[in-house]
Amino acid sequence: MTPIVAFVGALIVGLLAFALVIVLGWRTKSPRVLNALRRVIHATFNPRTMRSAGAPKANVSVIRHVGRRSGRPHETPVGTVAPKTGS
């Protein structure tokens, strides 16, 4: 077996093991896994979402508010849905 094939095989096995940990942690609601996923989502997807949030034809809006205790301004992306009645 060549070193490249061994490396690719180990990489695939490692990725499958990682995916299994994520799926099992999510299904069992493991706090460690859920908190890690929240951190990743907050660090990667929220900044990308904020770039298009509030733009015309975007399905994401922005809620801007000031922290009650800290007094710091916060921006939170939220999904929007058009009402079915048209109002």
Backbone as JSON, one array per atom type, in Angstrom:
{
  "sequence": "MTPIVAFVGALIVGLLAFALVIVLGWRTKSPRVLNALRRVIHATFNPRTMRSAGAPKANVSVIRHVGRRSGRPHETPVGTVAPKTGS",
  "N": [[0.86, -1.17, 0.0], [0.6, 2.16, -0.88], [2.0, 5.2, 0.51], [0.32, 7.41, 0.05], [-2.21, 6.34, -0.45], [-2.68, 5.15, 2.02], [-2.72, 7.44, 3.61], [-4.96, 8.83, 2.57], [-6.94, 6.94, 3.12], [-6.82, 6.91, 5.95], [-7.57, 9.53, 6.42], [-10.2, 9.55, 5.45], [-11.39, 7.69, 7.21], [-11.01, 9.09, 9.61], [-12.6, 11.4, 9.14], [-15.13, 10.22, 8.91], [-15.39, 9.18, 11.51], [-15.41, 11.58, 12.94], [-17.79, 12.73, 11.93], [-19.6, 10.84, 12.87], [-19.38, 11.22, 15.65], [-20.4, 13.84, 15.84], [-23.05, 13.48, 14.87], [-24.1, 11.54, 16.69], [-23.72, 12.93, 19.09], [-25.4, 15.11, 18.65], [-27.88, 13.86, 18.4], [-28.18, 12.71, 20.94], [-28.21, 14.93, 22.41], [-25.89, 15.99, 23.62], [-24.27, 18.19, 25.77], [-21.61, 19.07, 25.4], [-21.07, 18.61, 22.67], [-23.16, 20.05, 21.44], [-22.63, 22.68, 22.35], [-20.13, 23.09, 21.16], [-20.86, 23.0, 18.44], [-22.56, 25.22, 18.37], [-20.7, 27.28, 18.83], [-19.12, 27.08, 16.53], [-21.01, 27.61, 14.51], [-21.79, 30.2, 15.25], [-19.39, 31.57, 14.88], [-18.81, 31.22, 12.16], [-21.08, 31.08, 10.33], [-22.89, 33.18, 11.09], [-21.47, 35.7, 10.59], [-21.29, 35.55, 7.76], [-23.98, 35.46, 7.06], [-24.8, 37.94, 7.99], [-23.76, 39.69, 6.11], [-25.51, 39.76, 3.92], [-27.91, 40.23, 5.11], [-30.91, 42.01, 5.55], [-30.84, 43.17, 3.07], [-32.49, 44.01, -0.04], [-34.82, 41.57, -1.19], [-33.67, 39.59, 0.36], [-33.77, 36.75, 2.52], [-33.32, 37.08, 5.14], [-33.29, 39.05, 8.02], [-32.22, 41.74, 10.23], [-31.94, 42.05, 13.68], [-31.46, 44.66, 15.76], [-30.21, 45.58, 18.85], [-29.7, 46.73, 22.25], [-27.66, 45.57, 24.82], [-29.04, 44.59, 27.92], [-27.72, 44.5, 30.4], [-24.98, 44.91, 29.78], [-24.97, 47.05, 28.04], [-23.98, 47.1, 25.53], [-24.12, 47.29, 21.94], [-25.9, 44.95, 19.91], [-26.21, 42.75, 17.1], [-28.37, 40.58, 15.51], [-28.89, 37.98, 13.28], [-31.93, 37.0, 11.74], [-34.27, 34.7, 10.41], [-36.69, 35.4, 7.9], [-40.11, 35.25, 6.92], [-42.49, 35.56, 4.43], [-45.84, 36.69, 4.88], [-48.69, 34.59, 4.3], [-51.12, 35.71, 3.68], [-50.65, 38.11, 2.5], [-50.64, 40.49, 3.83]],
  "CA": [[0.0, 0.0, 0.0], [1.43, 3.36, -0.97], [1.72, 6.15, 1.6], [-0.79, 8.3, -0.3], [-3.45, 5.58, -0.24], [-2.83, 5.01, 3.47], [-3.11, 8.76, 4.13], [-6.34, 9.1, 2.16], [-7.79, 6.04, 3.9], [-6.87, 7.4, 7.34], [-8.34, 10.78, 6.39], [-11.62, 9.19, 5.31], [-11.81, 7.09, 8.48], [-11.08, 10.17, 10.59], [-13.78, 12.23, 8.86], [-16.32, 9.44, 9.27], [-15.47, 9.14, 12.97], [-15.82, 12.91, 13.37], [-19.2, 12.87, 11.59], [-20.35, 9.98, 13.79], [-19.43, 11.9, 16.95], [-21.32, 14.97, 15.71], [-24.43, 12.98, 14.75], [-24.51, 10.93, 17.96], [-23.8, 13.99, 20.09], [-26.57, 15.92, 18.35], [-29.09, 13.08, 18.7], [-28.3, 12.5, 22.38], [-28.21, 16.27, 23.0], [-24.71, 16.14, 24.46], [-23.94, 19.6, 25.91], [-20.29, 19.38, 24.84], [-21.17, 18.65, 21.22], [-24.04, 21.15, 21.06], [-21.93, 23.95, 22.57], [-19.1, 23.21, 20.13], [-21.54, 23.34, 17.2], [-23.01, 26.62, 18.48], [-19.54, 28.15, 18.65], [-18.73, 27.05, 15.11], [-22.04, 28.31, 13.75], [-21.71, 31.62, 15.59], [-18.15, 32.14, 14.34], [-18.69, 31.12, 10.71], [-22.28, 31.36, 9.54], [-23.48, 34.47, 11.39], [-20.87, 36.79, 9.81], [-21.67, 35.42, 6.35], [-25.38, 35.82, 6.96], [-24.95, 39.37, 8.23], [-23.4, 40.45, 4.91], [-26.67, 39.94, 3.04], [-29.11, 40.46, 5.91], [-31.52, 43.33, 5.41], [-30.82, 43.61, 1.68], [-33.73, 43.68, -0.75], [-34.99, 40.18, -1.63], [-32.98, 38.65, 1.25], [-34.7, 36.05, 3.41], [-32.79, 37.27, 6.49], [-33.29, 40.43, 8.52], [-31.32, 41.98, 11.36], [-32.49, 42.67, 14.88], [-30.43, 45.43, 16.45], [-30.65, 45.92, 20.2], [-28.65, 47.07, 23.2], [-27.67, 44.64, 25.95], [-29.67, 45.14, 29.12], [-26.71, 44.69, 31.45], [-23.69, 45.41, 29.29], [-25.14, 48.29, 27.3], [-23.32, 46.97, 24.22], [-25.06, 47.01, 20.84], [-25.84, 43.61, 19.33], [-26.94, 42.5, 15.87], [-28.69, 39.16, 15.42], [-29.61, 37.65, 12.05], [-33.12, 36.17, 11.92], [-34.94, 34.33, 9.16], [-38.0, 36.03, 7.69], [-41.05, 34.53, 6.07], [-43.58, 36.43, 3.99], [-47.13, 36.14, 5.29], [-49.46, 33.99, 3.2], [-52.29, 36.54, 3.37], [-50.23, 39.29, 1.76], [-50.73, 41.71, 4.64]],
  "C": [[0.91, 1.24, 0.0], [1.08, 4.32, 0.16], [0.54, 7.07, 1.3], [-2.12, 7.6, -0.06], [-3.71, 5.42, 1.26], [-3.29, 6.33, 4.08], [-4.56, 9.07, 3.81], [-7.31, 8.2, 2.94], [-7.93, 6.49, 5.34], [-7.69, 8.68, 7.42], [-9.83, 10.49, 6.3], [-12.15, 8.58, 6.6], [-11.96, 8.16, 9.56], [-12.29, 11.06, 10.39], [-15.07, 11.5, 9.2], [-16.49, 9.35, 10.78], [-15.93, 10.49, 13.51], [-17.31, 13.12, 13.12], [-20.06, 12.03, 12.53], [-20.46, 10.62, 15.17], [-20.41, 13.06, 16.91], [-22.77, 14.48, 15.69], [-24.91, 12.38, 16.07], [-24.63, 11.97, 19.06], [-25.04, 14.85, 19.91], [-27.84, 15.15, 18.75], [-29.29, 12.85, 20.19], [-28.3, 13.81, 23.15], [-27.07, 16.45, 24.01], [-24.34, 17.62, 24.56], [-22.59, 19.96, 25.3], [-20.36, 19.52, 23.32], [-22.03, 19.84, 20.78], [-23.36, 22.5, 21.25], [-20.83, 24.16, 21.53], [-19.73, 23.6, 18.8], [-22.04, 24.79, 17.23], [-21.86, 27.59, 18.26], [-19.12, 28.22, 17.2], [-19.73, 27.83, 14.27], [-21.95, 29.81, 13.99], [-20.5, 32.27, 14.94], [-18.11, 32.14, 12.82], [-19.93, 31.58, 9.96], [-22.9, 32.72, 9.84], [-22.81, 35.62, 10.65], [-21.23, 36.74, 8.33], [-23.11, 35.84, 6.14], [-25.58, 37.32, 7.11], [-24.59, 40.21, 7.01], [-24.6, 40.72, 4.02], [-27.94, 40.27, 3.8], [-29.61, 41.89, 5.72], [-31.51, 43.85, 3.99], [-32.16, 43.29, 1.02], [-33.7, 42.24, -1.26], [-34.23, 39.17, -0.77], [-34.02, 37.99, 2.15], [-34.23, 36.15, 4.87], [-32.83, 38.75, 6.83], [-32.35, 40.53, 9.72], [-32.12, 42.6, 12.49], [-31.34, 43.36, 15.58], [-30.99, 45.83, 17.82], [-29.45, 46.21, 21.06], [-28.78, 46.12, 24.39], [-28.2, 45.3, 27.21], [-28.65, 45.43, 30.21], [-25.45, 45.35, 30.93], [-23.81, 46.77, 28.62], [-24.51, 48.25, 25.92], [-24.36, 46.73, 23.13], [-24.82, 45.61, 20.27], [-26.64, 43.59, 18.04], [-27.13, 41.0, 15.73], [-29.42, 38.9, 14.09], [-30.8, 36.73, 12.36], [-33.74, 35.89, 10.56], [-36.31, 34.99, 9.09], [-38.82, 35.19, 6.74], [-42.17, 35.49, 5.7], [-44.91, 35.83, 4.44], [-47.92, 35.62, 4.08], [-50.63, 34.85, 2.77], [-51.91, 37.78, 2.58], [-50.3, 40.57, 2.55], [-49.46, 41.97, 5.38]]
}
